[in-house]
Amino acid sequence: MNDEQLSRRLSYLLRHAPQKAGLTLEPGGWAPLAPVLAHLNVTRAQVERVVATNNKQRFTLNGERIRANQGHSVEVDLRLPLTVPPARLYHGTHPGVLAAIQHEGLRPMQRHHVHLSSDPETARQVGARRGTPVILTVQSGAMYDAGHSFYRSDNGVWLTEAVPPEFLNFP
């Protein structure tokens, strides 16, 4: 299995289907490493390489435990502290969903949080996964002032429960 395949399988297991390996995610989203290695039939060195070289820093390895930094569809408390966001954050998407976003805002869909980027370029990369990207500016400072909660994952992704349309700037 190559590194990209391992990264995808780790993401699926740690974010969406820990039960497939008989895992229950611990507080903070942590899973013991040994059963993950056994289930995926890989070595610690392979996992260490994927954790270290993943361009999105999707995982954290801490001793004998591993976790996905965000993007979970299973119930998990990542134990991230509430954090004051910068005045603006960004979200990359594609043109096909703009009408729905203008009406409903950004929703987490099957995940627990909406993912936001600190800079437009990162948001552009995220949005480009589904074609031509559209970059939305989120008035995160105003959202925070209005009582919305923000968290920042270990890899710098900003998380919030939803972004109402009145806090979005459209291109």
LUMZAKOL-514455 format. One record per residue (C-alpha): residue number from 1; x, z, y. Coordinates in nm, 2 decimals. Layout:
<sites>
+------+--------+--------+--------+
: resi :     px :     pz :     py :
+------+--------+--------+--------+
:  NUM :      X :      Z :      Y :
...
+------+--------+--------+--------+
</sites>
This chain:
<sites>
+------+--------+--------+--------+
: resi :     px :     pz :     py :
+------+--------+--------+--------+
:    1 :   0.00 :   0.00 :   0.00 :
:    2 :   0.14 :  -0.09 :   0.34 :
:    3 :   0.14 :   0.14 :   0.64 :
:    4 :  -0.17 :  -0.03 :   0.80 :
:    5 :  -0.37 :   0.01 :   0.48 :
:    6 :  -0.26 :   0.37 :   0.45 :
:    7 :  -0.36 :   0.44 :   0.81 :
:    8 :  -0.70 :   0.29 :   0.75 :
:    9 :  -0.75 :   0.49 :   0.43 :
:   10 :  -0.63 :   0.81 :   0.60 :
:   11 :  -0.87 :   0.75 :   0.89 :
:   12 :  -1.16 :   0.69 :   0.66 :
:   13 :  -1.09 :   1.00 :   0.45 :
:   14 :  -1.01 :   1.24 :   0.73 :
:   15 :  -1.28 :   1.12 :   0.98 :
:   16 :  -1.57 :   1.00 :   0.77 :
:   17 :  -1.54 :   1.09 :   0.40 :
:   18 :  -1.33 :   1.40 :   0.32 :
:   19 :  -1.57 :   1.48 :   0.03 :
:   20 :  -1.44 :   1.17 :  -0.15 :
:   21 :  -1.12 :   1.37 :  -0.21 :
:   22 :  -1.30 :   1.70 :  -0.27 :
:   23 :  -1.20 :   1.82 :   0.08 :
:   24 :  -1.38 :   2.04 :   0.32 :
:   25 :  -1.22 :   2.01 :   0.67 :
:   26 :  -1.10 :   2.34 :   0.80 :
:   27 :  -1.15 :   2.46 :   1.15 :
:   28 :  -0.97 :   2.23 :   1.39 :
:   29 :  -1.03 :   1.94 :   1.15 :
:   30 :  -0.74 :   2.02 :   0.92 :
:   31 :  -0.72 :   1.93 :   0.56 :
:   32 :  -0.46 :   2.04 :   0.31 :
:   33 :  -0.20 :   1.77 :   0.26 :
:   34 :  -0.15 :   1.79 :  -0.12 :
:   35 :  -0.50 :   1.68 :  -0.22 :
:   36 :  -0.49 :   1.40 :   0.04 :
:   37 :  -0.16 :   1.27 :  -0.11 :
:   38 :  -0.30 :   1.29 :  -0.46 :
:   39 :  -0.63 :   1.12 :  -0.37 :
:   40 :  -0.45 :   0.83 :  -0.19 :
:   41 :  -0.17 :   0.82 :  -0.45 :
:   42 :   0.10 :   0.82 :  -0.18 :
:   43 :   0.40 :   1.03 :  -0.10 :
:   44 :   0.46 :   1.27 :   0.18 :
:   45 :   0.72 :   1.04 :   0.32 :
:   46 :   0.47 :   0.75 :   0.34 :
:   47 :   0.22 :   0.97 :   0.53 :
:   48 :   0.50 :   1.11 :   0.76 :
:   49 :   0.60 :   0.75 :   0.85 :
:   50 :   0.24 :   0.65 :   0.93 :
:   51 :   0.18 :   0.96 :   1.14 :
:   52 :   0.51 :   0.91 :   1.33 :
:   53 :   0.47 :   0.53 :   1.38 :
:   54 :   0.09 :   0.49 :   1.44 :
:   55 :   0.07 :   0.33 :   1.78 :
:   56 :  -0.26 :   0.52 :   1.86 :
:   57 :  -0.12 :   0.85 :   1.72 :
:   58 :  -0.44 :   0.90 :   1.52 :
:   59 :  -0.31 :   1.18 :   1.31 :
:   60 :  -0.13 :   1.52 :   1.34 :
:   61 :   0.08 :   1.65 :   1.06 :
:   62 :   0.15 :   2.03 :   1.08 :
:   63 :   0.34 :   2.17 :   0.78 :
:   64 :   0.12 :   2.13 :   0.48 :
:   65 :  -0.19 :   2.02 :   0.68 :
:   66 :  -0.30 :   1.70 :   0.83 :
:   67 :  -0.59 :   1.60 :   1.06 :
:   68 :  -0.74 :   1.30 :   1.24 :
:   69 :  -0.72 :   1.37 :   1.61 :
:   70 :  -1.07 :   1.23 :   1.69 :
:   71 :  -1.33 :   0.98 :   1.59 :
:   72 :  -1.51 :   1.19 :   1.32 :
:   73 :  -1.85 :   1.11 :   1.20 :
:   74 :  -1.86 :   1.42 :   0.98 :
:   75 :  -1.94 :   1.76 :   1.13 :
:   76 :  -1.61 :   1.92 :   1.25 :
:   77 :  -1.50 :   2.15 :   1.53 :
:   78 :  -1.17 :   2.02 :   1.65 :
:   79 :  -1.12 :   2.34 :   1.85 :
:   80 :  -1.01 :   2.14 :   2.15 :
:   81 :  -1.02 :   2.34 :   2.48 :
:   82 :  -1.25 :   2.24 :   2.76 :
:   83 :  -1.03 :   2.04 :   3.00 :
:   84 :  -1.08 :   1.93 :   3.36 :
:   85 :  -1.06 :   1.55 :   3.36 :
:   86 :  -0.90 :   1.33 :   3.62 :
:   87 :  -1.14 :   1.18 :   3.88 :
:   88 :  -1.16 :   0.85 :   3.68 :
:   89 :  -1.14 :   0.76 :   3.31 :
:   90 :  -1.19 :   0.42 :   3.15 :
:   91 :  -1.39 :   0.28 :   2.85 :
:   92 :  -1.32 :  -0.05 :   2.69 :
:   93 :  -1.61 :  -0.24 :   2.53 :
:   94 :  -1.74 :  -0.59 :   2.49 :
:   95 :  -2.00 :  -0.80 :   2.69 :
:   96 :  -2.26 :  -0.79 :   2.41 :
:   97 :  -2.34 :  -0.42 :   2.47 :
:   98 :  -2.33 :  -0.41 :   2.85 :
:   99 :  -2.71 :  -0.43 :   2.90 :
:  100 :  -2.76 :  -0.13 :   2.67 :
:  101 :  -2.49 :   0.07 :   2.84 :
:  102 :  -2.63 :  -0.01 :   3.18 :
:  103 :  -2.97 :   0.13 :   3.06 :
:  104 :  -2.85 :   0.42 :   2.83 :
:  105 :  -2.49 :   0.49 :   2.93 :
:  106 :  -2.22 :   0.55 :   2.68 :
:  107 :  -2.33 :   0.72 :   2.36 :
:  108 :  -2.12 :   0.84 :   2.07 :
:  109 :  -2.31 :   0.63 :   1.82 :
:  110 :  -2.21 :   0.75 :   1.47 :
:  111 :  -1.93 :   0.98 :   1.61 :
:  112 :  -1.94 :   1.31 :   1.78 :
:  113 :  -1.79 :   1.21 :   2.11 :
:  114 :  -1.75 :   0.91 :   2.34 :
:  115 :  -1.38 :   0.81 :   2.36 :
:  116 :  -1.23 :   0.75 :   2.71 :
:  117 :  -0.89 :   0.64 :   2.82 :
:  118 :  -0.67 :   0.76 :   3.10 :
:  119 :  -0.57 :   0.41 :   3.21 :
:  120 :  -0.74 :   0.07 :   3.22 :
:  121 :  -0.48 :  -0.10 :   3.00 :
:  122 :  -0.55 :   0.14 :   2.70 :
:  123 :  -0.92 :   0.08 :   2.75 :
:  124 :  -0.85 :  -0.30 :   2.75 :
:  125 :  -0.67 :  -0.27 :   2.42 :
:  126 :  -0.96 :  -0.07 :   2.27 :
:  127 :  -1.22 :  -0.32 :   2.40 :
:  128 :  -1.02 :  -0.62 :   2.28 :
:  129 :  -1.08 :  -0.52 :   1.92 :
:  130 :  -1.42 :  -0.69 :   1.94 :
:  131 :  -1.33 :  -0.99 :   2.15 :
:  132 :  -1.30 :  -1.03 :   2.53 :
:  133 :  -1.28 :  -0.67 :   2.67 :
:  134 :  -1.49 :  -0.53 :   2.95 :
:  135 :  -1.35 :  -0.22 :   3.12 :
:  136 :  -1.59 :   0.04 :   3.26 :
:  137 :  -1.47 :   0.30 :   3.50 :
:  138 :  -1.61 :   0.65 :   3.44 :
:  139 :  -1.66 :   0.88 :   3.73 :
:  140 :  -1.53 :   1.17 :   3.52 :
:  141 :  -1.46 :   1.41 :   3.81 :
:  142 :  -1.82 :   1.38 :   3.93 :
:  143 :  -1.94 :   1.42 :   3.57 :
:  144 :  -1.74 :   1.74 :   3.53 :
:  145 :  -1.87 :   1.87 :   3.87 :
:  146 :  -2.22 :   1.80 :   3.74 :
:  147 :  -2.16 :   2.02 :   3.43 :
:  148 :  -2.04 :   1.78 :   3.16 :
:  149 :  -1.77 :   1.90 :   2.93 :
:  150 :  -1.45 :   1.71 :   2.86 :
:  151 :  -1.18 :   1.76 :   2.59 :
:  152 :  -0.85 :   1.59 :   2.54 :
:  153 :  -0.72 :   1.52 :   2.19 :
:  154 :  -0.36 :   1.56 :   2.08 :
:  155 :  -0.30 :   1.19 :   2.13 :
:  156 :  -0.44 :   1.18 :   2.48 :
:  157 :  -0.79 :   1.04 :   2.42 :
:  158 :  -1.05 :   1.20 :   2.64 :
:  159 :  -1.37 :   1.31 :   2.47 :
:  160 :  -1.72 :   1.38 :   2.61 :
:  161 :  -2.06 :   1.40 :   2.45 :
:  162 :  -2.21 :   1.10 :   2.65 :
:  163 :  -2.17 :   0.93 :   2.98 :
:  164 :  -2.50 :   0.88 :   3.17 :
:  165 :  -2.52 :   0.53 :   3.34 :
:  166 :  -2.51 :   0.69 :   3.69 :
:  167 :  -2.14 :   0.79 :   3.62 :
:  168 :  -2.04 :   0.43 :   3.53 :
:  169 :  -1.89 :   0.16 :   3.74 :
:  170 :  -1.95 :  -0.19 :   3.59 :
:  171 :  -1.73 :  -0.49 :   3.67 :
+------+--------+--------+--------+
</sites>
